Amino acid sequence: MLFNDRQQAGTLLAEKLTAYQSSNALILGLARGGVAVAQSVAKVLSVPFDVLVIKKIGSPYNKEFAIGAVAPDGIFIVHWKDAHRSGADEAYVKHEVARLNGEIQKQLSVYRKGQKPIAIAGNIVILIDDGAATGATMEAAVRWARKKKAQKVVIGLPVASWEAIELLRPEVDELLVYEKAQELESVGAYYESFEQLTDAEVITLLREEHT
């Protein structure tokens, strides 16, 4: 174990992101776990933060194995080699993308409660999660930020596998990882406390940002 909890992970990660303190940067935490890390980073850097909902596309026979991911506004990525190897065809992927798009819209409406999303265009966007094993969800987040015309896209992760780092590094302007793991079977193994955040807890963290 490396971190007590997500809040501490965010405080430690912020040490690697001090170049963006009080800048035109904004932080987006990937729901749900990344939101708690993002809030801690945002506090240290004195920059605004918001939530970004990304849903992984699970393989037909193992929903935990990501063959891709879906971001808001119909943006998605698919690792077709993994998809075909796991028995997923184009019809399955198309169905999952449509289903997950609907879930994302519902979840965002619950989180926002009428609040407008933070403006992305022309700003430095720092994407934060509580860790990355394969990197698929973060890859979709990066594509979304690019489509939204972010001035610069940065990734901050408390822990990530070398597989994820190699996947993500070419896609962004800067990738900052506190702990690089040769093999990463479980992000939670690096945390003493790693309970799943609830929607209510995410809403509370966002409400604190907007009050």
FENDAHU-V78197 format. One line per field, one symbol per residue. ss: DSSP state (A for helix, B for strand, O for the rest). Layout:
ss = ???
This chain:
ss = OOBOOAAAAAAAAAAAAAAAOOOOBBBBBBOOAAAAAAAAAAAAAOOOBBBBOOBBBBBOOBBBBBBBBBOOOOOBBBOAAAAAAOOOOAAAAAAAAAAAAAAAAAAAAAAAOOOOOOOOOOOBBBBBBOOBOOOAAAAAAAAAAAAOOOOBBBBBBBBBBAAAAAAAAOOOOBBBBBBBBOOOOOAAAABOOOOOOOAAAAAAAAAAAOO
